[in-house]
């Protein structure tokens, strides 16, 4: 009962983070995937050109280290407010871009750079601050937000686009995230940011002290072996992320799925994310984290290889999409849990920001690779094979965390 009572005690920060995650930047990929085919058809952009949009995700790699540090210094509430304000404005901007690819790209840049304050780098800090024994489950609950809203809203948005068009869909999303953003902000705890260590009970440091400690914190982070293991894993495992964020509908259509079946794929992806998050969160609390991390992160490789095969049956495509969703859901738990396990709470978001930047860089590189592959071959198979191999190698790196774990936890709480 103590395991669940800790979740009940921290219900307000967990609910705020869950709603914020579910309606923040994390659902932008689902929105783009649902709208992209209609948008591309109406504007006359080709698939390779639109795939270049995903490469702008490299801006997240620039923004995340600063955002992570900002959350450590000024707290979650103030940091998240930036994205809560700009998210609806960017959706409204998309609706007004007409057929201008350049204007669409401008709003995409704004969303990608500034609205990432509504992602796990910021929100998962609430779980780390308020929950210790059931931290994996708390992180899973928070991370399930995007899956819940994607499962419920993905098919609805897909149908709405078919009836009302892409511009009206973006306007509807602007209104939706405005309302949810206000509710999220009101739910945030008003206490000062906790830059101490939640597990050891250390007292919070002053904000100015946290800011001055950057010169000592980052060299310490860079000398940590777990940091480099996690960095390599993020760079390799996130190569296929652009398929989930931007290209899912076009991918399944390319594999013989009908337009109606695409709605099922959004639900399948969201269900996989949801299941992956909860199963992984509970498993991380009870089993060796490096083994849990490897098993959950290696799944996309099988899905990608299956999609690249000639077997384009509805069952195989559905299972492959489920594997992709399961791993995307699991990664949110895995990365957040491992950072909390190996690093002090005072620098939690700083470390997570660096690793999330690596994931964004990998996503941007994957988008460029996909654009090149589509322009060269006209189909997804070549990219699926390359990305699947990268995932296989990256997930295997996580097994190294099991070697001498006590010695490698140099930045963990005393």
C-alpha positions in Angstrom: 0.0 0.0 0.0 2.9 2.4 0.7 3.8 2.0 -3.0 0.5 3.4 -4.2 -0.1 5.8 -1.3 3.0 7.8 -2.4 1.2 8.3 -5.8 -2.0 9.4 -4.1 -0.1 11.9 -1.9 1.5 13.5 -5.0 -1.7 13.5 -7.1 -1.6 17.2 -7.9 1.9 17.4 -9.4 1.4 14.1 -11.2 -2.0 15.2 -12.7 -0.5 18.5 -13.8 2.5 16.8 -15.5 0.2 14.2 -17.1 -2.2 16.7 -18.6 0.7 19.0 -19.6 2.5 16.1 -21.3 -0.6 14.8 -22.9 -1.5 18.2 -24.5 1.9 19.7 -25.0 4.7 19.2 -27.6 4.5 15.4 -27.2 1.3 15.3 -29.3 2.5 17.5 -32.0 3.8 14.5 -33.9 0.3 12.8 -33.8 -1.3 16.0 -35.0 1.2 16.4 -37.9 0.9 12.7 -38.9 -2.9 13.0 -39.1 -2.9 16.3 -41.0 0.2 15.7 -43.3 -1.3 13.7 -46.2 -4.2 16.2 -46.7 -1.8 19.1 -46.2 0.7 17.7 -48.7 -2.0 16.9 -51.3 -3.6 20.3 -51.0 -0.4 22.3 -51.2 1.4 20.2 -53.8 4.4 19.5 -51.7 6.1 16.2 -52.4 6.9 13.6 -49.7 10.6 14.1 -49.8 10.2 17.9 -49.4 7.8 17.5 -46.5 10.2 15.0 -44.9 12.7 17.8 -44.6 10.4 19.4 -42.0 11.3 16.7 -39.6 15.0 17.6 -39.9 14.2 20.9 -38.2 13.9 18.8 -35.0 17.6 19.4 -34.7 16.6 22.8 -33.1 15.3 20.8 -30.2 18.9 19.6 -29.7 20.0 23.2 -29.3 17.1 24.2 -27.0 16.9 21.2 -24.6 20.1 21.7 -22.6 19.1 25.3 -21.9 15.5 24.2 -21.0 16.7 21.5 -18.7 19.0 23.9 -16.9 16.2 26.5 -16.7 13.9 23.9 -15.0 16.6 23.2 -12.4 17.1 26.9 -11.7 13.6 28.5 -11.9 11.4 25.4 -11.5 8.8 23.6 -13.6 6.0 26.1 -13.4 7.8 29.0 -14.9 9.6 27.0 -17.5 6.5 25.2 -18.8 4.6 28.4 -19.0 6.7 29.4 -22.1 5.4 26.5 -24.1 1.9 26.7 -22.7 1.5 30.1 -24.2 3.2 29.5 -27.6 1.8 26.1 -28.4 -1.7 27.3 -29.4 -0.2 30.3 -31.3 1.9 28.0 -33.5 -1.1 25.8 -34.3 -3.0 28.9 -35.3 0.0 30.0 -37.4 0.0 26.6 -39.3 -3.7 27.2 -40.2 -2.8 30.6 -41.7 0.2 29.6 -43.8 -1.8 28.7 -46.9 0.4 26.9 -49.4 3.6 28.6 -48.3 6.2 25.9 -47.3 8.5 28.6 -45.9 5.9 30.1 -43.7 4.9 26.6 -42.4 8.6 26.0 -41.7 8.8 29.2 -39.7 6.0 28.3 -37.3 7.5 24.7 -37.1 10.8 26.2 -36.0 9.0 28.3 -33.3 7.1 25.3 -32.0 10.1 23.0 -32.1 12.4 25.4 -30.3 10.2 27.0 -27.6 7.3 24.6 -27.0 9.6 21.8 -25.9 9.3 23.3 -22.4 6.1 21.2 -22.3 8.0 17.9 -22.6 9.3 15.2 -20.2 12.6 17.1 -19.7 10.5 19.6 -17.6 7.4 17.7 -16.5 9.1 14.5 -15.3 11.0 16.6 -12.7 7.7 16.8 -10.8 7.8 13.0 -10.3 11.4 13.0 -9.3 10.8 15.8 -6.8 7.7 14.3 -5.2 8.0 10.5 -5.5 10.8 8.1 -4.6 9.7 4.5 -4.0 7.1 4.5 -6.8 9.1 6.7 -9.1 8.9 4.4 -12.1 5.1 4.2 -11.8 4.8 8.0 -11.4 6.9 8.6 -14.5 4.8 6.1 -16.4 1.6 7.9 -15.4 3.0 11.2 -16.5 4.4 9.8 -19.7 1.0 8.1 -20.6 -0.5 11.6 -21.2 0.4 11.7 -24.9 -0.7 8.1 -25.4 -4.1 8.7 -23.9 -4.8 11.9 -25.8 -3.4 10.3 -29.0 -5.6 7.2 -28.6 -8.7 9.3 -28.1 -7.9 12.2 -30.3 -5.9 10.7 -33.1 -8.8 9.0 -34.9 -11.1 12.0 -34.2 -8.6 14.4 -35.6 -8.0 12.1 -38.6 -11.7 12.1 -39.4 -12.0 15.8 -38.7 -9.3 16.5 -41.3 -11.0 14.4 -43.9 -14.3 16.4 -43.4 -13.1 20.0 -42.6 -9.6 20.2 -44.1 -6.2 20.8 -42.5 -6.6 24.5 -41.7 -9.7 23.9 -39.7 -8.0 21.0 -37.9 -5.1 23.2 -36.8 -7.5 25.9 -35.6 -9.4 23.3 -33.5 -6.1 22.1 -32.0 -5.2 25.7 -31.1 -8.4 26.1 -29.1 -8.0 22.7 -27.5 -4.4 23.3 -26.2 -5.4 26.8 -25.0 -8.0 25.3 -22.6 -5.8 22.4 -21.4 -2.8 24.8 -21.0 -4.8 27.0 -18.6 -5.9 24.0 -16.5 -2.4 22.6 -16.4 -0.9 25.9 -15.2 -3.5 26.1 -12.4 -2.6 22.6 -11.2 1.1 23.3 -10.9 2.3 23.3 -7.2 3.2 26.8 -6.2 6.2 25.7 -4.0 9.7 26.8 -4.9 11.7 24.5 -7.2 13.4 21.6 -5.4 17.0 21.6 -6.4 18.0 19.4 -3.5 17.9 15.6 -3.6 14.5 14.1 -3.1 15.8 10.7 -2.2 18.3 11.8 0.5 16.2 14.6 1.9 18.8 17.3 1.2 17.7 20.8 1.6 17.0 22.8 -1.6 19.8 25.2 -2.8 19.2 28.8 -3.6 18.5 29.6 -7.2 21.6 31.7 -7.6 23.7 28.9 -6.1 22.2 26.5 -8.6 23.0 28.9 -11.5 26.6 29.3 -10.3 27.2 25.6 -9.9 26.9 25.0 -13.7 30.7 25.3 -14.1 31.1 22.4 -11.7 28.0 20.4 -12.6 28.7 19.9 -16.3 32.3 18.6 -16.1 31.0 16.1 -13.5 28.3 15.0 -15.8 30.7 14.6 -18.7 33.0 12.4 -16.6 30.2 10.0 -15.8 30.2 6.6 -17.7 26.4 6.2 -17.5 26.0 9.6 -19.3 28.0 8.4 -22.3 26.2 5.0 -22.5 22.8 6.8 -22.4 24.0 9.3 -25.0 25.0 6.6 -27.4 21.8 4.7 -26.9 19.7 7.9 -27.5 21.6 8.7 -30.7 21.0 5.3 -32.2 17.5 4.4 -30.9 15.8 7.6 -32.0 16.7 7.4 -35.7 13.2 6.0 -36.6 11.4 8.5 -34.4 10.5 10.7 -37.4 8.3 7.9 -38.7 6.1 8.1 -35.6 6.1 11.9 -35.3 5.5 12.9 -38.9 5.4 10.0 -41.4 3.2 7.4 -39.7 0.1 7.7 -42.0 2.2 7.9 -45.2 4.3 4.9 -44.0 1.3 2.6 -43.4 -0.4 3.8 -46.7 2.9 2.9 -48.4 2.5 -0.6 -46.9 -1.0 -1.1 -48.4 -3.1 0.1 -45.5 -6.2 2.0 -46.6 -7.2 5.5 -45.4 -9.7 4.0 -43.0 -7.1 1.6 -41.7 -4.8 4.5 -40.9 -7.2 5.5 -38.1 -6.7 2.1 -36.6 -2.9 2.6 -36.7 -3.1 5.8 -34.7 -5.1 3.9 -32.0 -2.6 1.0 -32.2 0.4 3.3 -31.8 -1.2 5.1 -28.8 -2.2 1.7 -27.2 1.4 0.5 -27.6 2.7 3.7 -26.1 0.3 3.5 -23.2 1.1 -0.2 -22.4 4.8 0.4 -22.9 4.8 3.1 -20.4 2.9 1.4 -17.6 4.6 -2.0 -18.0 8.1 -0.4 -18.2 7.4 1.9 -15.2 6.4 -0.9 -12.9 9.2 -3.2 -14.2 11.8 -0.5 -13.5 10.7 -0.2 -9.9 11.1 -4.0 -9.4 13.6 -5.5 -11.9 17.2 -4.7 -13.0 16.8 -1.4 -14.9 19.4 -2.3 -17.6 17.6 -5.5 -18.5 14.2 -3.8 -18.6 15.7 -1.0 -20.7 17.2 -3.3 -23.3 14.1 -5.5 -23.7 11.8 -2.5 -24.2 14.1 -0.5 -26.4 15.0 -3.3 -28.8 11.4 -3.9 -29.9 11.3 -1.3 -32.7 14.1 -3.1 -34.5 11.8 -6.1 -35.0 8.9 -3.8 -36.1 11.1 -1.9 -38.6 12.5 -5.0 -40.1 9.0 -6.5 -40.5 7.8 -3.3 -42.2 10.7 -3.5 -44.6 9.8 -7.1 -45.6 7.4 -8.0 -48.4 4.8 -9.2 -45.9 2.4 -6.2 -45.9 -0.5 -7.9 -44.3 -2.7 -5.8 -41.9 -1.7 -8.0 -39.0 2.1 -7.5 -39.5 1.8 -3.8 -40.1 -0.4 -3.5 -37.0 2.0 -5.5 -34.8 5.0 -3.4 -36.2 3.3 -0.2 -35.4 2.5 -1.5 -31.9 6.2 -2.3 -31.4 7.1 1.2 -32.4 4.5 2.7 -30.0 5.6 0.4 -27.2 9.2 1.5 -27.4 8.4 5.2 -27.7 6.3 4.8 -24.6 9.0 2.9 -22.8 11.7 5.3 -23.7 10.1 8.1 -21.7 10.2 5.9 -18.6 13.6 4.4 -19.3 15.5 7.7 -19.8 13.8 9.6 -17.0 14.2 6.7 -14.5 17.9 6.1 -15.4 18.8 9.7 -15.1 17.1 9.9 -11.7 19.0 6.7 -10.7 22.5 7.8 -11.7 22.4 11.6 -11.1 21.4 13.9 -8.3 18.0 15.6 -8.3 19.7 19.0 -8.3 21.0 18.4 -11.8 18.3 16.1 -13.0 16.8 18.3 -15.7 20.2 19.5 -16.8 21.3 15.9 -17.6 17.9 15.0 -19.1 18.1 18.1 -21.3 21.4 17.0 -22.7 20.2 13.4 -23.4 16.9 14.7 -24.9 19.0 17.0 -27.1 20.8 13.9 -28.3 17.5 12.2 -29.1 16.3 15.3 -31.0 19.5 15.4 -32.9 19.0 11.7 -33.8 15.5 12.4 -34.9 16.6 15.3 -37.1 19.3 13.2 -38.6 16.8 10.4 -39.2 14.5 12.8 -41.0 17.4 13.9 -43.3 18.2 10.2 -43.9 14.6 9.5 -44.7 14.3 12.4 -47.1 17.4 11.2 -48.9 16.2 7.6 -49.0 12.7 8.6 -50.3 14.3 10.8 -53.0 16.6 8.0 -54.0 14.3 5.0 -53.9 10.7 6.3 -53.6 9.8 4.0 -50.7 10.6 3.5 -47.0 12.4 0.2 -47.1 16.0 1.4 -47.2 15.4 3.7 -44.3 13.6 1.0 -42.3 16.6 -1.3 -42.6 19.2 1.3 -41.6 17.1 2.6 -38.7 16.3 -0.9 -37.4 20.1 -1.7 -37.3 20.7 1.5 -35.4 18.0 0.6 -32.8 19.5 -2.9 -32.4 22.9 -1.5 -31.6 21.7 1.4 -29.4 19.5 -0.8 -27.2 22.4 -3.2 -26.7 24.5 -0.4 -25.2 22.0 -0.2 -22.3 23.2 -3.6 -21.2 26.5 -2.0 -20.2 24.8 -0.2 -17.4 24.7 -3.6 -15.6 28.5 -3.8 -15.4 29.7 -2.5 -12.0 26.5 -0.5 -11.3 27.6 0.6 -7.8 30.8 2.0 -9.2 29.2 3.9 -12.1 26.6 5.6 -10.0 29.0 8.4 -9.2 26.5 11.2 -9.3 23.7 9.4 -7.5 22.5 10.4 -4.1 24.7 9.4 -1.2 
